[in-house]
Amino acid sequence: MTSQNFLVKNPHKPMETNFISIQEASDLSQKSIQTIRRAIKSKKLKVRRMKTPQGFNYLVDKNSLCGFYGVKNVEKSSKPSEKTETANDFSTEISSSKSTGKEIISADEFRNFTKILEKMVNQHSDERQNFMRLVNTLQEKIFVLENQMNLLKTPAKKWYHVWK
C-alpha cells in the first residue's frame, strides 16, 4: 500500500470533512466520475479507502482535488444542483432585502441571476430536443414493428393456390 491509499479501520467512525465521495468530487471539479477514478488510479489524487461488503468506497481528499484541478475549496451544500443553489441564494437575498423594506438589487446580482436563467432555459431547450428525438425514434420503431407484424400475418391464399 502507498502512503496515499490506506484502509479505514472503523467504517462507522465519522470521517473528517476533508474527504468527499467520488460523486461529490466530480461535481465540485466539474469532471466526470471516470476522470476522477483515472486520477485516483494514477495516484494524482489522495484518497482514503473505506471497506464495504461489496469492496471499497474511495473518498477523495478535498485539498488534493482542489490543488490538482485548480478548483476553489468551497464547502459543498446538500443541494443537488449548482444552478439551483445560486438561484436559491439569490432568491434568499431578495426575500431578506424585502423583509427589511429594501428592494434594491445590484447590477452584478442581476447579471448573475440572468446568466443563471439563461443557463436554465438553454438546459431546458436541450432536454426538450433530446426528448423530441427520443419520441421520434420510438415512433419510427413502432412503425417498423407494425410493418413486421403485417408481414407475419397468415397469407390470404394458401401456398398451393399460387399455381392455380
Backbone as JSON Lines, residues from 0, in Angstrom:
{"i":0,"aa":"M","n":[0.83,-1.19,0.0],"ca":[0.0,0.0,0.0],"c":[0.87,1.25,0.0]}
{"i":1,"aa":"T","n":[0.41,2.28,-0.68],"ca":[1.15,3.53,-0.73],"c":[0.71,4.43,0.41]}
{"i":2,"aa":"S","n":[1.4,5.53,0.53],"ca":[1.04,6.48,1.59],"c":[-0.26,7.2,1.24]}
{"i":3,"aa":"Q","n":[-0.62,7.21,-0.05],"ca":[-1.84,7.9,-0.45],"c":[-3.07,7.05,-0.22]}
{"i":4,"aa":"N","n":[-2.96,5.76,-0.4],"ca":[-4.1,4.88,-0.23],"c":[-3.93,4.1,1.07]}
{"i":5,"aa":"F","n":[-4.9,4.21,1.96],"ca":[-4.84,3.41,3.16],"c":[-6.24,3.03,3.56]}
{"i":6,"aa":"L","n":[-6.35,1.95,4.31],"ca":[-7.62,1.36,4.68],"c":[-8.14,2.01,5.95]}
{"i":7,"aa":"V","n":[-9.4,2.36,5.96],"ca":[-10.02,2.91,7.15],"c":[-10.42,1.74,8.02]}
{"i":8,"aa":"K","n":[-9.95,1.72,9.24],"ca":[-10.18,0.58,10.14],"c":[-11.63,0.51,10.58]}
{"i":9,"aa":"N","n":[-12.2,1.62,11.0],"ca":[-13.55,1.62,11.54],"c":[-14.46,2.42,10.6]}
{"i":10,"aa":"P","n":[-15.29,1.73,9.79],"ca":[-16.13,2.46,8.86],"c":[-17.26,3.22,9.53]}
{"i":11,"aa":"H","n":[-17.57,2.91,10.8],"ca":[-18.64,3.61,11.49],"c":[-18.18,4.9,12.13]}
{"i":12,"aa":"K","n":[-16.89,5.09,12.21],"ca":[-16.33,6.32,12.77],"c":[-16.56,7.46,11.77]}
{"i":13,"aa":"P","n":[-17.02,8.61,12.22],"ca":[-17.27,9.7,11.28],"c":[-15.98,10.15,10.59]}
{"i":14,"aa":"M","n":[-16.09,10.44,9.3],"ca":[-14.93,10.84,8.5],"c":[-14.67,12.33,8.69]}
{"i":15,"aa":"E","n":[-13.43,12.73,8.5],"ca":[-13.13,14.14,8.52],"c":[-13.79,14.8,7.33]}
{"i":16,"aa":"T","n":[-14.01,16.09,7.43],"ca":[-14.67,16.79,6.34],"c":[-13.73,17.04,5.17]}
{"i":17,"aa":"N","n":[-12.46,16.67,5.29],"ca":[-11.52,16.85,4.19],"c":[-11.77,15.85,3.07]}
{"i":18,"aa":"F","n":[-12.46,14.77,3.35],"ca":[-12.66,13.72,2.36],"c":[-14.1,13.73,1.87]}
{"i":19,"aa":"I","n":[-14.24,13.62,0.55],"ca":[-15.56,13.62,-0.07],"c":[-15.66,12.42,-1.0]}
{"i":20,"aa":"S","n":[-16.88,12.05,-1.36],"ca":[-17.08,10.9,-2.24],"c":[-16.64,11.25,-3.66]}
{"i":21,"aa":"I","n":[-16.5,10.23,-4.48],"ca":[-16.1,10.44,-5.87],"c":[-17.15,11.27,-6.6]}
{"i":22,"aa":"Q","n":[-18.44,11.02,-6.31],"ca":[-19.52,11.78,-6.94],"c":[-19.41,13.26,-6.56]}
{"i":23,"aa":"E","n":[-19.19,13.54,-5.28],"ca":[-19.05,14.93,-4.85],"c":[-17.81,15.57,-5.47]}
{"i":24,"aa":"A","n":[-16.74,14.79,-5.6],"ca":[-15.51,15.3,-6.21],"c":[-15.74,15.65,-7.68]}
{"i":25,"aa":"S","n":[-16.5,14.81,-8.38],"ca":[-16.78,15.11,-9.79],"c":[-17.67,16.33,-9.92]}
{"i":26,"aa":"D","n":[-18.63,16.49,-9.02],"ca":[-19.48,17.68,-9.05],"c":[-18.68,18.94,-8.75]}
{"i":27,"aa":"L","n":[-17.8,18.85,-7.76],"ca":[-17.02,20.01,-7.35],"c":[-16.03,20.43,-8.44]}
{"i":28,"aa":"S","n":[-15.39,19.45,-9.08],"ca":[-14.38,19.77,-10.09],"c":[-14.97,19.89,-11.49]}
{"i":29,"aa":"Q","n":[-16.24,19.57,-11.64],"ca":[-16.94,19.57,-12.93],"c":[-16.25,18.65,-13.93]}
{"i":30,"aa":"K","n":[-15.77,17.52,-13.43],"ca":[-15.17,16.46,-14.25],"c":[-16.05,15.23,-14.1]}
{"i":31,"aa":"S","n":[-15.91,14.29,-15.03],"ca":[-16.73,13.08,-14.94],"c":[-16.2,12.18,-13.82]}
{"i":32,"aa":"I","n":[-17.06,11.28,-13.39],"ca":[-16.68,10.32,-12.35],"c":[-15.51,9.48,-12.84]}
{"i":33,"aa":"Q","n":[-15.55,9.1,-14.12],"ca":[-14.49,8.27,-14.69],"c":[-13.15,9.01,-14.68]}
{"i":34,"aa":"T","n":[-13.16,10.31,-14.93],"ca":[-11.93,11.1,-14.88],"c":[-11.35,11.12,-13.47]}
{"i":35,"aa":"I","n":[-12.22,11.25,-12.48],"ca":[-11.78,11.23,-11.08],"c":[-11.18,9.86,-10.76]}
{"i":36,"aa":"R","n":[-11.84,8.79,-11.22],"ca":[-11.32,7.44,-10.97],"c":[-9.94,7.25,-11.62]}
{"i":37,"aa":"R","n":[-9.76,7.79,-12.85],"ca":[-8.46,7.68,-13.52],"c":[-7.38,8.43,-12.73]}
{"i":38,"aa":"A","n":[-7.73,9.6,-12.21],"ca":[-6.77,10.37,-11.42],"c":[-6.41,9.62,-10.14]}
{"i":39,"aa":"I","n":[-7.38,8.93,-9.56],"ca":[-7.1,8.14,-8.36],"c":[-6.18,6.99,-8.71]}
{"i":40,"aa":"K","n":[-6.47,6.32,-9.81],"ca":[-5.66,5.16,-10.21],"c":[-4.22,5.57,-10.52]}
{"i":41,"aa":"S","n":[-4.05,6.74,-11.14],"ca":[-2.7,7.21,-11.46],"c":[-2.05,7.91,-10.27]}
{"i":42,"aa":"K","n":[-2.71,7.89,-9.11],"ca":[-2.2,8.43,-7.85],"c":[-1.93,9.93,-7.92]}
{"i":43,"aa":"K","n":[-2.77,10.64,-8.68],"ca":[-2.67,12.09,-8.74],"c":[-3.52,12.74,-7.65]}
{"i":44,"aa":"L","n":[-4.46,11.98,-7.1],"ca":[-5.31,12.47,-6.02],"c":[-5.09,11.6,-4.78]}
{"i":45,"aa":"K","n":[-5.12,12.24,-3.62],"ca":[-5.02,11.49,-2.37],"c":[-6.41,10.97,-2.04]}
{"i":46,"aa":"V","n":[-6.47,9.7,-1.65],"ca":[-7.75,9.08,-1.36],"c":[-7.68,8.26,-0.08]}
{"i":47,"aa":"R","n":[-8.84,7.92,0.42],"ca":[-8.98,7.01,1.53],"c":[-9.93,5.91,1.07]}
{"i":48,"aa":"R","n":[-9.57,4.67,1.36],"ca":[-10.43,3.55,1.0],"c":[-11.24,3.15,2.23]}
{"i":49,"aa":"M","n":[-12.54,2.98,2.04],"ca":[-13.4,2.53,3.12],"c":[-13.99,1.18,2.72]}
{"i":50,"aa":"K","n":[-13.72,0.17,3.53],"ca":[-14.15,-1.19,3.21],"c":[-15.66,-1.31,3.37]}
{"i":51,"aa":"T","n":[-16.29,-1.95,2.38],"ca":[-17.71,-2.26,2.42],"c":[-17.87,-3.74,2.09]}
{"i":52,"aa":"P","n":[-19.03,-4.32,2.3],"ca":[-19.21,-5.72,1.95],"c":[-19.0,-5.99,0.45]}
{"i":53,"aa":"Q","n":[-19.24,-5.0,-0.4],"ca":[-19.08,-5.18,-1.84],"c":[-17.65,-4.91,-2.31]}
{"i":54,"aa":"G","n":[-16.83,-4.3,-1.52],"ca":[-15.48,-3.95,-1.93],"c":[-15.02,-2.73,-1.16]}
{"i":55,"aa":"F","n":[-14.6,-1.7,-1.91],"ca":[-14.11,-0.48,-1.28],"c":[-14.83,0.74,-1.85]}
{"i":56,"aa":"N","n":[-15.07,1.72,-0.99],"ca":[-15.51,3.04,-1.42],"c":[-14.31,3.96,-1.28]}
{"i":57,"aa":"Y","n":[-14.07,4.78,-2.27],"ca":[-12.96,5.72,-2.23],"c":[-13.46,7.1,-1.85]}
{"i":58,"aa":"L","n":[-12.75,7.72,-0.92],"ca":[-13.05,9.09,-0.51],"c":[-11.86,9.95,-0.9]}
{"i":59,"aa":"V","n":[-12.13,11.02,-1.63],"ca":[-11.09,11.88,-2.19],"c":[-10.8,13.02,-1.24]}
{"i":60,"aa":"D","n":[-9.52,13.33,-1.08],"ca":[-9.1,14.46,-0.25],"c":[-9.42,15.75,-0.99]}
{"i":61,"aa":"K","n":[-10.18,16.64,-0.34],"ca":[-10.59,17.9,-0.98],"c":[-9.39,18.75,-1.39]}
{"i":62,"aa":"N","n":[-8.38,18.81,-0.51],"ca":[-7.22,19.67,-0.8],"c":[-6.46,19.19,-2.03]}
{"i":63,"aa":"S","n":[-6.29,17.86,-2.17],"ca":[-5.58,17.36,-3.34],"c":[-6.41,17.57,-4.6]}
{"i":64,"aa":"L","n":[-7.74,17.44,-4.49],"ca":[-8.63,17.68,-5.63],"c":[-8.54,19.13,-6.07]}
{"i":65,"aa":"C","n":[-8.61,20.03,-5.09],"ca":[-8.54,21.46,-5.41],"c":[-7.19,21.83,-6.0]}
{"i":66,"aa":"G","n":[-6.13,21.22,-5.47],"ca":[-4.79,21.51,-5.99],"c":[-4.58,20.96,-7.38]}
{"i":67,"aa":"F","n":[-5.08,19.77,-7.64],"ca":[-4.85,19.12,-8.93],"c":[-5.67,19.76,-10.04]}
{"i":68,"aa":"Y","n":[-6.94,20.06,-9.78],"ca":[-7.81,20.63,-10.81],"c":[-7.93,22.14,-10.72]}
{"i":69,"aa":"G","n":[-7.3,22.77,-9.73],"ca":[-7.34,24.22,-9.61],"c":[-8.73,24.73,-9.26]}
{"i":70,"aa":"V","n":[-9.43,24.02,-8.41],"ca":[-10.78,24.39,-8.01],"c":[-10.7,25.1,-6.67]}
{"i":71,"aa":"K","n":[-11.57,26.1,-6.48],"ca":[-11.64,26.76,-5.18],"c":[-12.17,25.75,-4.17]}
{"i":72,"aa":"N","n":[-11.63,25.78,-2.98],"ca":[-12.08,24.87,-1.92],"c":[-13.34,25.45,-1.31]}
{"i":73,"aa":"V","n":[-14.49,25.08,-1.86],"ca":[-15.78,25.6,-1.44],"c":[-16.51,24.51,-0.69]}
{"i":74,"aa":"E","n":[-17.13,24.88,0.42],"ca":[-17.92,23.9,1.16],"c":[-19.15,23.57,0.33]}
{"i":75,"aa":"K","n":[-19.39,22.3,0.16],"ca":[-20.49,21.8,-0.66],"c":[-21.74,21.74,0.21]}
{"i":76,"aa":"S","n":[-22.84,22.32,-0.26],"ca":[-24.08,22.2,0.49],"c":[-24.79,20.93,0.07]}
{"i":77,"aa":"S","n":[-25.87,20.62,0.73],"ca":[-26.55,19.36,0.46],"c":[-27.47,19.45,-0.75]}
{"i":78,"aa":"K","n":[-27.56,20.62,-1.41],"ca":[-28.43,20.75,-2.57],"c":[-27.78,20.1,-3.77]}
{"i":79,"aa":"P","n":[-28.58,19.44,-4.65],"ca":[-28.02,18.65,-5.73],"c":[-27.44,19.46,-6.88]}
{"i":80,"aa":"S","n":[-27.98,20.61,-7.18],"ca":[-27.55,21.3,-8.38],"c":[-26.94,22.65,-8.05]}
{"i":81,"aa":"E","n":[-25.83,22.95,-8.72],"ca":[-25.17,24.23,-8.51],"c":[-26.06,25.36,-9.0]}
{"i":82,"aa":"K","n":[-26.78,25.14,-10.1],"ca":[-27.64,26.17,-10.66],"c":[-28.74,26.53,-9.67]}
{"i":83,"aa":"T","n":[-29.37,25.53,-9.07],"ca":[-30.43,25.82,-8.13],"c":[-29.88,26.43,-6.86]}
{"i":84,"aa":"E","n":[-28.64,26.08,-6.5],"ca":[-28.04,26.68,-5.31],"c":[-27.93,28.19,-5.48]}
{"i":85,"aa":"T","n":[-27.37,28.62,-6.6],"ca":[-27.17,30.05,-6.8],"c":[-28.51,30.75,-6.96]}
{"i":86,"aa":"A","n":[-29.46,30.09,-7.61],"ca":[-30.78,30.69,-7.77],"c":[-31.46,30.81,-6.41]}
{"i":87,"aa":"N","n":[-31.34,29.78,-5.58],"ca":[-31.94,29.84,-4.25],"c":[-31.24,30.88,-3.39]}
{"i":88,"aa":"D","n":[-29.91,30.98,-3.5],"ca":[-29.18,32.0,-2.74],"c":[-29.65,33.38,-3.15]}
{"i":89,"aa":"F","n":[-29.84,33.57,-4.46],"ca":[-30.27,34.87,-4.97],"c":[-31.66,35.2,-4.47]}
{"i":90,"aa":"S","n":[-32.58,34.22,-4.52],"ca":[-33.94,34.48,-4.06],"c":[-33.96,34.72,-2.55]}
{"i":91,"aa":"T","n":[-33.08,34.06,-1.81],"ca":[-32.98,34.29,-0.37],"c":[-32.54,35.72,-0.1]}
{"i":92,"aa":"E","n":[-31.55,36.19,-0.88],"ca":[-31.08,37.56,-0.7],"c":[-32.19,38.55,-1.0]}
{"i":93,"aa":"I","n":[-32.97,38.28,-2.05],"ca":[-34.06,39.19,-2.41],"c":[-35.11,39.18,-1.31]}
{"i":94,"aa":"S","n":[-35.49,37.99,-0.83],"ca":[-36.52,37.94,0.2],"c":[-36.04,38.58,1.49]}
{"i":95,"aa":"S","n":[-34.75,38.43,1.83],"ca":[-34.25,39.07,3.04],"c":[-34.22,40.58,2.89]}
{"i":96,"aa":"S","n":[-33.94,41.06,1.68],"ca":[-33.94,42.5,1.49],"c":[-35.36,43.04,1.5]}
{"i":97,"aa":"K","n":[-36.34,42.23,1.05],"ca":[-37.74,42.68,1.1],"c":[-38.23,42.75,2.53]}
{"i":98,"aa":"S","n":[-37.75,41.81,3.35],"ca":[-38.2,41.82,4.74],"c":[-37.67,43.05,5.48]}
{"i":99,"aa":"T","n":[-36.55,43.58,5.04],"ca":[-36.02,44.79,5.67],"c":[-36.6,46.04,5.05]}
{"i":100,"aa":"G","n":[-37.41,45.86,3.99],"ca":[-38.02,47.02,3.37],"c":[-37.26,47.52,2.16]}
{"i":101,"aa":"K","n":[-36.11,46.97,1.88],"ca":[-35.31,47.41,0.73],"c":[-35.56,46.45,-0.43]}
{"i":102,"aa":"E","n":[-35.74,46.99,-1.6],"ca":[-35.91,46.17,-2.8],"c":[-34.84,46.54,-3.82]}
{"i":103,"aa":"I","n":[-33.63,46.69,-3.36],"ca":[-32.53,47.08,-4.22],"c":[-31.72,45.84,-4.59]}
{"i":104,"aa":"I","n":[-31.5,45.69,-5.89],"ca":[-30.68,44.58,-6.39],"c":[-29.52,45.21,-7.15]}
{"i":105,"aa":"S","n":[-28.33,44.76,-6.82],"ca":[-27.17,45.32,-7.5],"c":[-27.1,44.8,-8.93]}
{"i":106,"aa":"A","n":[-26.36,45.5,-9.76],"ca":[-26.22,45.13,-11.17],"c":[-25.53,43.77,-11.31]}
{"i":107,"aa":"D","n":[-24.53,43.52,-10.46],"ca":[-23.84,42.24,-10.51],"c":[-24.78,41.08,-10.17]}
{"i":108,"aa":"E","n":[-25.61,41.3,-9.14],"ca":[-26.57,40.27,-8.77],"c":[-27.55,40.01,-9.9]}
{"i":109,"aa":"F","n":[-28.0,41.09,-10.54],"ca":[-28.95,40.95,-11.64],"c":[-28.31,40.22,-12.82]}
{"i":110,"aa":"R","n":[-27.06,40.56,-13.16],"ca":[-26.36,39.86,-14.25],"c":[-26.19,38.38,-13.9]}
{"i":111,"aa":"N","n":[-25.81,38.12,-12.67],"ca":[-25.65,36.74,-12.23],"c":[-26.96,35.98,-12.34]}
{"i":112,"aa":"F","n":[-28.05,36.6,-11.92],"ca":[-29.36,35.98,-11.99],"c":[-29.77,35.73,-13.44]}
{"i":113,"aa":"T","n":[-29.53,36.68,-14.33],"ca":[-29.89,36.48,-15.74],"c":[-29.05,35.38,-16.37]}
{"i":114,"aa":"K","n":[-27.77,35.28,-15.99],"ca":[-26.94,34.19,-16.51],"c":[-27.5,32.85,-16.07]}
{"i":115,"aa":"I","n":[-27.9,32.77,-14.81],"ca":[-28.47,31.52,-14.3],"c":[-29.75,31.17,-15.06]}
{"i":116,"aa":"L","n":[-30.6,32.17,-15.27],"ca":[-31.84,31.93,-16.02],"c":[-31.55,31.49,-17.45]}
{"i":117,"aa":"E","n":[-30.57,32.13,-18.1],"ca":[-30.22,31.74,-19.46],"c":[-29.72,30.3,-19.51]}
{"i":118,"aa":"K","n":[-28.9,29.92,-18.53],"ca":[-28.41,28.54,-18.47],"c":[-29.57,27.57,-18.29]}
{"i":119,"aa":"M","n":[-30.52,27.93,-17.43],"ca":[-31.65,27.04,-17.19],"c":[-32.52,26.92,-18.44]}
{"i":120,"aa":"V","n":[-32.72,28.03,-19.15],"ca":[-33.52,27.99,-20.38],"c":[-32.81,27.16,-21.44]}
{"i":121,"aa":"N","n":[-31.5,27.35,-21.58],"ca":[-30.74,26.55,-22.56],"c":[-30.79,25.07,-22.2]}
{"i":122,"aa":"Q","n":[-30.65,24.75,-20.92],"ca":[-30.72,23.37,-20.48],"c":[-32.1,22.79,-20.78]}
{"i":123,"aa":"H","n":[-33.13,23.57,-20.54],"ca":[-34.49,23.11,-20.82],"c":[-34.69,22.84,-22.31]}
{"i":124,"aa":"S","n":[-34.19,23.73,-23.15],"ca":[-34.35,23.53,-24.6],"c":[-33.56,22.31,-25.06]}
{"i":125,"aa":"D","n":[-32.36,22.09,-24.5],"ca":[-31.6,20.89,-24.84],"c":[-32.35,19.63,-24.42]}
{"i":126,"aa":"E","n":[-32.9,19.66,-23.23],"ca":[-33.64,18.5,-22.75],"c":[-34.88,18.26,-23.6]}
{"i":127,"aa":"R","n":[-35.53,19.34,-24.03],"ca":[-36.72,19.22,-24.89],"c":[-36.34,18.61,-26.24]}
{"i":128,"aa":"Q","n":[-35.22,19.07,-26.81],"ca":[-34.76,18.5,-28.08],"c":[-34.44,17.02,-27.93]}
{"i":129,"aa":"N","n":[-33.77,16.66,-26.85],"ca":[-33.46,15.25,-26.6],"c":[-34.74,14.43,-26.46]}
{"i":130,"aa":"F","n":[-35.72,14.98,-25.77],"ca":[-36.99,14.29,-25.6],"c":[-37.69,14.1,-26.94]}
{"i":131,"aa":"M","n":[-37.69,15.14,-27.78],"ca":[-38.33,15.04,-29.09],"c":[-37.61,14.01,-29.97]}
{"i":132,"aa":"R","n":[-36.28,13.94,-29.88],"ca":[-35.53,12.92,-30.62],"c":[-35.94,11.53,-30.15]}
{"i":133,"aa":"L","n":[-36.08,11.38,-28.85],"ca":[-36.48,10.1,-28.29],"c":[-37.88,9.7,-28.77]}
{"i":134,"aa":"V","n":[-38.81,10.65,-28.76],"ca":[-40.17,10.38,-29.22],"c":[-40.15,9.97,-30.69]}
{"i":135,"aa":"N","n":[-39.4,10.69,-31.52],"ca":[-39.32,10.36,-32.95],"c":[-38.72,8.97,-33.16]}
{"i":136,"aa":"T","n":[-37.71,8.66,-32.41],"ca":[-37.09,7.33,-32.51],"c":[-38.09,6.24,-32.14]}
{"i":137,"aa":"L","n":[-38.83,6.46,-31.06],"ca":[-39.83,5.48,-30.64],"c":[-40.94,5.34,-31.67]}
{"i":138,"aa":"Q","n":[-41.36,6.44,-32.29],"ca":[-42.38,6.37,-33.33],"c":[-41.89,5.56,-34.53]}
{"i":139,"aa":"E","n":[-40.63,5.78,-34.9],"ca":[-40.07,5.01,-36.01],"c":[-40.01,3.53,-35.68]}
{"i":140,"aa":"K","n":[-39.62,3.2,-34.45],"ca":[-39.56,1.79,-34.05],"c":[-40.94,1.16,-34.04]}
{"i":141,"aa":"I","n":[-41.94,1.91,-33.59],"ca":[-43.31,1.39,-33.61],"c":[-43.76,1.12,-35.04]}
{"i":142,"aa":"F","n":[-43.43,2.03,-35.96],"ca":[-43.78,1.86,-37.37],"c":[-43.13,0.6,-37.94]}
{"i":143,"aa":"V","n":[-41.85,0.4,-37.63],"ca":[-41.13,-0.8,-38.1],"c":[-41.77,-2.06,-37.54]}
{"i":144,"aa":"L","n":[-42.11,-2.06,-36.26],"ca":[-42.74,-3.22,-35.64],"c":[-44.11,-3.52,-36.25]}
{"i":145,"aa":"E","n":[-44.88,-2.47,-36.55],"ca":[-46.18,-2.68,-37.2],"c":[-46.0,-3.33,-38.56]}
{"i":146,"aa":"N","n":[-45.01,-2.86,-39.32],"ca":[-44.74,-3.46,-40.63],"c":[-44.31,-4.92,-40.49]}
{"i":147,"aa":"Q","n":[-43.5,-5.21,-39.51],"ca":[-43.06,-6.59,-39.3],"c":[-44.23,-7.48,-38.89]}
{"i":148,"aa":"M","n":[-45.14,-6.95,-38.09],"ca":[-46.32,-7.73,-37.7],"c":[-47.21,-8.01,-38.91]}
{"i":149,"aa":"N","n":[-47.34,-7.04,-39.8],"ca":[-48.12,-7.25,-41.02],"c":[-47.5,-8.33,-41.88]}
{"i":150,"aa":"L","n":[-46.2,-8.4,-41.93],"ca":[-45.53,-9.44,-42.7],"c":[-45.73,-10.82,-42.09]}
{"i":151,"aa":"L","n":[-45.89,-10.89,-40.79],"ca":[-46.05,-12.16,-40.11],"c":[-47.47,-12.7,-40.15]}
{"i":152,"aa":"K","n":[-48.43,-11.89,-40.57],"ca":[-49.81,-12.36,-40.64],"c":[-49.91,-13.51,-41.64]}
{"i":153,"aa":"T","n":[-50.88,-14.4,-41.41],"ca":[-51.06,-15.52,-42.34],"c":[-51.56,-15.0,-43.68]}
{"i":154,"aa":"P","n":[-51.02,-15.51,-44.76],"ca":[-51.46,-15.03,-46.07],"c":[-52.91,-15.43,-46.36]}
{"i":155,"aa":"A","n":[-53.59,-14.67,-47.2],"ca":[-54.98,-14.95,-47.56],"c":[-55.06,-16.22,-48.4]}
{"i":156,"aa":"K","n":[-54.1,-16.45,-49.26],"ca":[-54.07,-17.65,-50.09],"c":[-53.19,-18.69,-49.44]}
{"i":157,"aa":"K","n":[-53.52,-19.92,-49.64],"ca":[-52.66,-20.99,-49.18],"c":[-51.53,-21.14,-50.18]}
{"i":158,"aa":"W","n":[-50.45,-21.72,-49.75],"ca":[-49.26,-21.77,-50.59],"c":[-49.48,-22.54,-51.88]}
{"i":159,"aa":"Y","n":[-50.34,-23.54,-51.89],"ca":[-50.54,-24.33,-53.09],"c":[-51.51,-23.67,-54.07]}
{"i":160,"aa":"H","n":[-52.16,-22.59,-53.69],"ca":[-53.05,-21.85,-54.59],"c":[-52.26,-20.94,-55.52]}
{"i":161,"aa":"V","n":[-50.98,-20.85,-55.33],"ca":[-50.14,-20.0,-56.17],"c":[-50.2,-20.5,-57.61]}
{"i":162,"aa":"W","n":[-50.22,-21.84,-57.83],"ca":[-50.18,-22.38,-59.19],"c":[-51.57,-22.53,-59.82]}
{"i":163,"aa":"K","n":[-52.6,-22.25,-59.12],"ca":[-53.94,-22.42,-59.69],"c":[-54.41,-21.2,-60.4]}
